[in-house]
């Protein structure tokens, strides 16, 4: 059912704009198709329910005329020096906050997804047109519960925390523009969830992939080696240009896209990566991207998802002459290489320097990247030999 396009439609009749001899003799046909962005029938029904109620309020309560475009807002904002007025309806305030908040493209994409489902939940709760200044913590707590109903089986503790944090960021933006005094997401606690240990390549898999990929796709092998030793993210690697790399000083300047700030940071190039960078920079002009089409120098950077596709094709799904998976089943994703490297750097120089190399705090590195850290710490503690009565 959900695979076919859905539509809500009605005909609007206006004495001066419809009828014989007018542009709309049979009335203006008004359609709504936004529900087709959702994949399941239940999600579409939830969207339709909220949309129909919003249509009714527009036509009956707000004197909305689809032909002339005139609409008397339910909550009219007095023209002042406000960029986002406190009387702005909730959904509209989210949209304005989204447009004003400066974040990376990836975070923008996350915000769009959050807004899409949060708007459905808000309409179901009939708080979508509530002035932003009246929104309280209890409304947002109910909205998070409603999101669980809208998303059903896909709703997990991770999803809850994801929506909580992104909605909180939108409300923080509204706080900065003085549309609201306090963030209603404050004091709504995260849901506890079990953090799964990220899978990484085994020693045997790494040796096999190193030998096989070097033969099958040398340029991708070169990128893989540089990424593994860099401590950077794929998105940061894609932005590296020729003039960012200083082989003499063994430093590289990365454009950091994570969070709300865009800034450059210098990081070291390990001794065993110098030769790799020399190869990558062959024929690369100073203002060209080092990794463009074909992972060779060019004017336009490629997208990070293209690395994922290459990893799927050349490693995860690669088969031998007998049709068997060349590197085995359940190969971890490409980003797991960053975790493997973080663990090994921590093992050799400690978590403080490993965190500096990755531009993380020690706590984040140990929690999210150093996959062997807990076991290593346990072994160290087991080896402590302290006597109650020292000799």
C-alpha positions as CSV (number, residue, x, y, z in Angstrom):
1,X,0.0,0.0,0.0
2,X,2.7,2.4,1.0
3,X,4.6,1.8,-2.4
4,X,1.9,3.6,-4.4
5,X,1.7,7.5,-4.3
6,X,-0.8,8.9,-1.9
7,X,-2.5,12.3,-2.1
8,X,-4.9,14.5,-0.2
9,X,-7.0,16.8,-2.4
10,X,-9.9,19.2,-2.3
11,X,-11.5,21.8,-4.5
12,X,-11.6,25.4,-3.2
13,X,-14.4,27.7,-4.3
14,X,-14.2,31.5,-4.0
15,X,-17.1,33.7,-5.2
16,X,-14.7,36.1,-7.1
17,X,-12.2,33.6,-8.3
18,X,-14.2,30.5,-9.3
19,X,-17.2,29.7,-11.5
20,X,-18.1,30.3,-15.1
21,X,-15.7,32.7,-16.9
22,X,-13.0,32.6,-14.2
23,X,-9.6,30.9,-14.1
24,X,-11.1,28.1,-12.0
25,X,-14.6,27.4,-13.3
26,X,-14.9,24.2,-11.3
27,X,-12.9,25.5,-8.3
28,X,-9.2,25.3,-7.6
29,X,-7.9,21.8,-7.1
30,X,-5.5,21.8,-4.1
31,X,-3.3,18.8,-3.5
32,X,-0.9,17.6,-0.7
33,X,1.6,14.9,-1.4
34,X,4.1,15.2,1.4
35,X,3.2,11.9,2.9
36,X,5.0,10.1,0.1
37,X,8.3,10.9,1.7
38,X,7.5,8.2,4.3
39,X,8.0,4.5,3.6
40,X,5.3,2.7,5.7
41,X,1.6,3.0,5.5
42,X,1.4,3.8,9.3
43,X,3.8,6.7,8.9
44,X,1.8,8.0,6.0
45,X,-1.5,7.7,7.9
46,X,0.0,9.6,10.8
47,X,1.1,12.4,8.4
48,X,-2.3,12.5,6.7
49,X,-4.1,12.8,10.0
50,X,-2.0,15.7,11.0
51,X,-2.2,17.3,7.5
52,X,-6.0,17.0,7.3
53,X,-6.4,18.7,10.7
54,X,-4.0,21.5,9.6
55,X,-6.0,22.0,6.4
56,X,-9.2,22.3,8.4
57,X,-7.7,24.9,10.7
58,X,-6.2,26.8,7.8
59,X,-9.6,27.0,6.0
60,X,-12.0,27.3,8.9
61,X,-10.0,29.1,11.6
62,X,-7.4,31.1,9.7
63,X,-9.5,32.2,6.6
64,X,-6.9,30.7,4.2
65,X,-7.5,31.3,0.5
66,X,-5.3,29.0,-1.7
67,X,-6.0,31.2,-4.8
68,X,-5.1,34.7,-3.5
69,X,-2.6,33.4,-1.0
70,X,-4.1,35.6,1.8
71,X,-3.9,33.9,5.2
72,X,-4.7,35.4,8.5
73,X,-2.2,33.6,10.8
74,X,-3.6,32.0,13.9
75,X,-0.8,33.5,15.9
76,X,0.1,36.8,14.2
77,X,3.5,38.2,15.1
78,X,3.8,41.9,15.5
79,X,6.5,43.3,13.4
80,X,9.5,44.1,15.6
81,X,13.2,43.7,15.6
82,X,12.9,40.0,16.3
83,X,14.5,37.7,13.7
84,X,12.3,34.9,15.0
85,X,9.3,36.2,16.9
86,X,8.3,34.5,20.2
87,X,4.8,34.0,18.7
88,X,6.1,32.0,15.7
89,X,4.3,28.6,15.5
90,X,6.5,25.7,16.6
91,X,7.0,24.0,13.2
92,X,7.8,27.3,11.6
93,X,10.3,28.2,14.4
94,X,12.0,24.9,13.8
95,X,12.4,25.7,10.1
96,X,13.8,29.2,10.8
97,X,16.2,27.8,13.4
98,X,17.3,25.1,10.9
99,X,18.0,27.8,8.2
100,X,20.0,29.9,10.6
101,X,22.1,27.3,12.2
102,X,25.5,26.9,10.5
103,X,26.5,23.2,10.4
104,X,28.1,20.8,7.9
105,X,26.0,19.3,5.1
106,X,25.8,16.0,6.9
107,X,24.3,17.6,10.0
108,X,21.9,19.6,7.8
109,X,20.8,16.3,6.4
110,X,20.2,14.9,9.9
111,X,18.2,18.0,10.8
112,X,15.9,17.6,7.8
113,X,15.2,14.0,8.8
114,X,14.5,15.0,12.4
115,X,12.2,17.8,11.4
116,X,10.2,15.6,9.0
117,X,9.2,13.1,11.7
118,X,9.0,15.7,14.5
119,X,6.5,17.7,12.5
120,X,4.3,14.6,12.1
121,X,4.5,14.0,15.9
122,X,3.7,17.7,16.6
123,X,0.7,17.6,14.4
124,X,-0.6,14.4,16.0
125,X,-0.3,16.1,19.4
126,X,-1.9,19.3,18.0
127,X,1.0,21.5,19.2
128,X,2.4,22.3,15.7
129,X,0.9,25.8,15.7
130,X,1.6,26.5,19.3
131,X,3.6,29.8,19.7
132,X,7.2,28.9,20.4
133,X,7.3,30.9,23.5
134,X,4.6,28.6,25.1
135,X,6.4,25.3,24.4
136,X,7.5,23.6,27.6
137,X,9.5,20.5,28.6
138,X,6.3,18.5,29.0
139,X,5.4,19.1,25.4
140,X,8.7,18.0,24.1
141,X,8.7,14.9,26.4
142,X,5.3,14.0,24.9
143,X,6.6,14.7,21.4
144,X,9.5,12.2,22.0
145,X,7.0,9.6,23.1
146,X,4.9,10.3,20.1
147,X,7.9,9.9,17.8
148,X,8.2,6.4,19.2
149,X,4.6,5.7,18.0
150,X,5.3,7.3,14.6
151,X,8.5,5.4,13.9
152,X,7.4,2.2,15.7
153,X,9.8,-0.7,15.2
154,X,12.7,1.6,14.2
155,X,12.5,3.5,17.5
156,X,15.4,2.6,19.8
157,X,17.3,4.3,22.6
158,X,19.8,5.5,20.1
159,X,17.0,7.1,18.0
160,X,15.6,8.7,21.1
161,X,18.9,10.3,22.0
162,X,19.5,11.3,18.4
163,X,16.2,13.2,18.2
164,X,16.6,14.6,21.6
165,X,20.1,16.1,20.8
166,X,19.1,17.5,17.4
167,X,15.9,19.1,18.7
168,X,17.9,20.6,21.6
169,X,20.3,22.2,19.1
170,X,17.3,23.8,17.2
171,X,16.0,25.1,20.5
172,X,19.4,26.4,21.4
173,X,19.4,28.4,18.2
174,X,16.0,29.8,19.1
175,X,17.3,30.8,22.6
176,X,20.2,32.7,20.9
177,X,17.7,34.7,18.9
178,X,15.6,35.3,22.0
179,X,12.5,33.6,20.5
180,X,12.4,31.6,23.8
181,X,14.0,32.1,27.2
182,X,14.9,28.5,28.0
183,X,15.5,25.4,26.1
184,X,12.5,23.0,26.7
185,X,14.8,20.0,26.0
186,X,16.9,20.8,29.1
187,X,16.6,18.2,31.8
188,X,15.1,15.7,29.5
189,X,17.5,12.9,30.2
190,X,19.1,10.5,27.6
191,X,17.9,6.9,27.4
192,X,20.5,4.4,28.5
193,X,21.6,1.9,25.9
194,X,24.2,-0.8,25.5
195,X,27.2,0.5,23.5
196,X,28.1,-2.3,21.1
197,X,31.8,-2.8,20.6
198,X,32.7,-1.8,17.0
199,X,34.0,-4.7,14.9
200,X,37.4,-4.3,13.4
201,X,39.5,-6.3,11.0
202,X,41.6,-9.1,12.3
203,X,45.3,-9.3,11.8
204,X,44.8,-11.9,9.1
205,X,42.2,-9.9,7.3
206,X,44.4,-6.8,7.3
207,X,47.3,-8.7,5.8
208,X,45.1,-10.3,3.1
209,X,43.4,-7.0,2.2
210,X,46.8,-5.2,2.1
211,X,48.1,-7.7,-0.4
212,X,44.9,-8.2,-2.4
213,X,43.9,-4.5,-2.8
214,X,47.4,-3.4,-3.7
215,X,47.2,-5.8,-6.6
216,X,43.5,-5.2,-7.6
217,X,43.2,-1.4,-7.1
218,X,46.4,0.3,-6.3
219,X,45.0,3.8,-6.0
220,X,42.4,2.7,-3.5
221,X,45.0,0.8,-1.6
222,X,47.1,4.0,-1.4
223,X,44.1,6.0,-0.1
224,X,43.3,3.2,2.5
225,X,46.9,3.3,3.8
226,X,46.9,7.1,4.1
227,X,43.5,7.1,5.8
228,X,44.6,4.4,8.3
229,X,47.7,6.4,9.3
230,X,46.1,9.8,9.3
231,X,43.6,9.8,12.2
232,X,41.3,11.9,10.0
233,X,37.7,11.3,8.9
234,X,36.8,10.6,5.2
235,X,35.1,14.0,4.9
236,X,38.3,15.7,6.1
237,X,40.4,13.7,3.6
238,X,38.2,14.7,0.7
239,X,39.0,18.4,1.4
240,X,42.8,18.1,1.4
241,X,44.4,20.1,-1.4
242,X,48.0,20.0,-2.6
243,X,49.1,23.1,-0.7
244,X,47.7,21.7,2.6
245,X,50.4,19.0,2.6
246,X,53.9,20.0,3.9
247,X,56.1,16.9,3.5
248,X,59.2,18.8,4.6
249,X,57.6,19.6,8.0
250,X,55.6,16.4,7.9
251,X,52.3,18.3,8.7
252,X,49.0,18.4,7.0
253,X,46.2,21.0,7.3
254,X,42.7,19.5,7.5
255,X,39.4,21.4,7.2
256,X,37.4,20.3,10.2
257,X,33.7,20.1,9.3
258,X,32.3,18.5,12.5
259,X,30.0,20.6,14.7
260,X,29.1,24.2,14.1
261,X,32.6,25.6,13.3
262,X,34.6,25.3,10.1
263,X,38.3,25.6,10.8
264,X,41.7,24.3,9.8
265,X,43.8,22.2,12.1
266,X,47.4,21.0,11.6
267,X,48.1,17.3,12.3
268,X,51.3,15.3,11.9
269,X,52.2,13.0,9.0
270,X,53.8,9.8,10.5
271,X,57.2,8.8,9.1
272,X,55.8,5.7,7.3
273,X,53.1,7.9,5.6
274,X,55.5,10.3,3.9
275,X,56.2,8.1,0.9
276,X,52.5,7.4,0.6
277,X,51.7,11.1,0.4
278,X,54.5,11.6,-2.1
279,X,52.8,9.2,-4.4
280,X,49.4,10.7,-3.9
281,X,50.7,14.2,-4.7
282,X,52.2,13.3,-8.1
283,X,50.8,15.7,-10.7
284,X,48.7,17.4,-8.0
285,X,48.6,21.2,-8.4
286,X,48.7,23.3,-5.2
287,X,44.9,24.2,-5.4
288,X,43.7,20.8,-6.6
289,X,42.1,18.2,-4.4
290,X,44.5,15.3,-3.8
291,X,41.6,12.8,-3.9
292,X,39.3,13.6,-6.8
293,X,37.8,11.3,-9.4
294,X,39.5,7.9,-9.4
295,X,41.2,9.0,-6.1
296,X,43.6,11.0,-8.2
297,X,44.3,14.8,-8.1
298,X,41.5,16.9,-9.6
299,X,39.5,20.1,-9.3
300,X,36.5,18.6,-7.6
301,X,36.5,16.5,-4.4
302,X,34.6,13.2,-4.3
303,X,32.0,12.4,-1.7
304,X,32.8,10.2,1.3
305,X,30.0,7.8,0.4
306,X,32.0,6.9,-2.7
307,X,34.7,5.5,-0.4
308,X,32.0,3.3,1.2
309,X,31.0,2.0,-2.2
310,X,34.6,1.3,-3.2
311,X,35.0,-0.6,0.1
312,X,31.9,-2.7,-0.7
313,X,33.0,-3.5,-4.2
314,X,36.7,-4.1,-3.7
315,X,36.7,-5.6,-0.2
316,X,33.4,-6.6,1.4
317,X,31.9,-8.2,-1.8
318,X,35.1,-9.2,-3.5
319,X,35.1,-12.8,-4.6
320,X,37.8,-15.2,-5.6
321,X,38.0,-17.4,-8.7
322,X,35.7,-20.0,-6.9
323,X,33.0,-17.4,-6.2
324,X,33.8,-17.3,-2.4
325,X,34.2,-14.0,-0.5
326,X,37.9,-13.2,-0.9
327,X,38.4,-11.7,2.5
328,X,35.7,-13.7,4.4
329,X,32.3,-12.9,5.7
330,X,31.2,-9.9,7.9
331,X,34.0,-7.6,6.9
332,X,33.7,-4.4,9.0
333,X,33.1,-1.0,7.4
334,X,35.8,1.2,6.1
335,X,35.6,3.6,9.0
336,X,36.6,0.8,11.4
337,X,40.2,1.4,10.2
338,X,40.2,4.6,12.2
339,X,39.3,2.6,15.3
340,X,42.0,0.0,14.6
341,X,44.6,2.7,14.3
342,X,43.4,4.5,17.4
343,X,43.8,1.3,19.4
344,X,47.3,0.7,18.2
345,X,48.4,4.3,18.7
346,X,47.0,4.3,22.3
347,X,48.9,1.0,22.9
348,X,52.2,2.6,21.8
349,X,52.1,6.2,23.1
350,X,49.1,6.3,25.4
351,X,45.6,7.7,25.1
352,X,46.6,11.4,25.5
353,X,48.8,11.5,22.4
354,X,46.4,9.2,20.5
355,X,43.5,11.6,21.3
356,X,45.7,14.5,20.2
357,X,46.4,12.7,16.9
358,X,42.7,12.2,16.3
359,X,41.7,15.6,17.7
360,X,39.4,14.1,20.4
361,X,39.4,14.2,24.1
362,X,40.8,11.2,25.9
363,X,37.4,10.2,27.2
364,X,35.9,10.2,23.7
365,X,38.8,8.3,22.2
366,X,38.6,5.6,24.9
367,X,34.9,5.3,24.7
368,X,34.4,5.4,20.9
369,X,37.6,4.7,19.1
370,X,40.1,2.7,21.2
371,X,38.4,-0.7,20.8
372,X,41.0,-2.5,22.9
373,X,41.4,0.1,25.6
374,X,39.2,-1.4,28.3
375,X,40.8,-4.9,28.0
376,X,44.3,-3.3,28.0
377,X,43.6,-1.2,31.1
378,X,42.3,-4.3,32.8
379,X,45.5,-6.2,32.1
380,X,47.6,-3.3,33.3
381,X,45.6,-3.2,36.6
382,X,46.0,-7.0,37.0
383,X,49.8,-6.5,36.8
384,X,50.0,-4.0,39.6
385,X,51.9,-5.5,42.5
386,X,51.4,-3.4,45.6
387,X,51.9,-5.0,49.0
388,X,49.9,-4.1,52.1
389,X,53.1,-4.3,54.1
390,X,55.8,-3.2,51.8
391,X,59.3,-4.5,52.2
